[in-house]
Amino acid sequence: MEWLNHWTHENSLWGLFLSAFISSTIAPGGSELVLAYLVRTAAHPTWQLIMMASVGNTLGALTTWQLGSWTARRFPLNSAVLDQHPHAVRWVRRFGPVALLFSWLPIIGDGLCYVAGWLRLPLFFSFAAISVGKVGRYWAMTVLIDRL
């Protein structure tokens, strides 16, 4: 049974990464629960948990951004998809990549990333804003979990 504990410990960071990635795409996920469990068990240093969750969540958001960009190239005249996210469209048009600082928000964040890709916001600035938002989110979550 010790091999199972070792395997679980070794793969828990990748599990967090995968959970965070899936949570940040249009698929539902629960990286918060995985993060909370790993913070509570102190299986890894907090900075590693924040890093893995942030990288996974950022890459998932960039996947959603790319999906929006791909859809815009394939269906440039079809705005029916954007009509499903009128608030996201308004925010992204008004604030540009800065709106992606809020990509960590549940449900809304996915729409922001998709619309940013659709509108072809600059990838570098989109990546930077998404990253800052995701790191801030996971850092705040670990602080909150530690205090509970």
MOUR-V426655 format. One record per backbone hydrogen bond with DSSP energy under -1.0 kcal/mol. NH is the residue of the N-H (numbers start at 1). CO is the residue of the C=O. If there is no record, write none. Layout:
BEGIN
nh & co
NH & CO
NH & CO
END
This chain:
BEGIN
nh & co
5 & 1
6 & 2
7 & 3
8 & 4
9 & 5
10 & 6
11 & 7
15 & 11
16 & 12
17 & 13
18 & 14
19 & 15
20 & 16
21 & 17
22 & 18
23 & 19
24 & 20
25 & 22
34 & 30
35 & 31
36 & 32
37 & 33
38 & 34
39 & 35
40 & 36
41 & 37
43 & 38
49 & 45
50 & 46
51 & 47
52 & 48
53 & 49
54 & 50
55 & 51
56 & 52
57 & 53
58 & 54
59 & 55
60 & 56
61 & 57
62 & 58
63 & 59
64 & 60
65 & 61
66 & 62
67 & 63
68 & 64
69 & 65
70 & 66
71 & 67
72 & 68
73 & 69
74 & 70
75 & 71
78 & 75
83 & 79
84 & 81
85 & 82
89 & 85
90 & 86
91 & 87
92 & 88
93 & 89
94 & 90
95 & 91
96 & 92
98 & 95
99 & 96
100 & 97
101 & 98
102 & 99
103 & 100
105 & 102
108 & 106
109 & 105
111 & 107
112 & 108
113 & 109
114 & 110
115 & 111
116 & 112
117 & 113
118 & 114
119 & 115
121 & 116
126 & 122
127 & 123
128 & 124
129 & 125
130 & 126
131 & 127
132 & 128
133 & 129
134 & 130
135 & 131
136 & 132
137 & 133
138 & 134
139 & 135
140 & 136
141 & 137
142 & 138
143 & 139
144 & 140
145 & 141
146 & 142
147 & 143
148 & 144
END
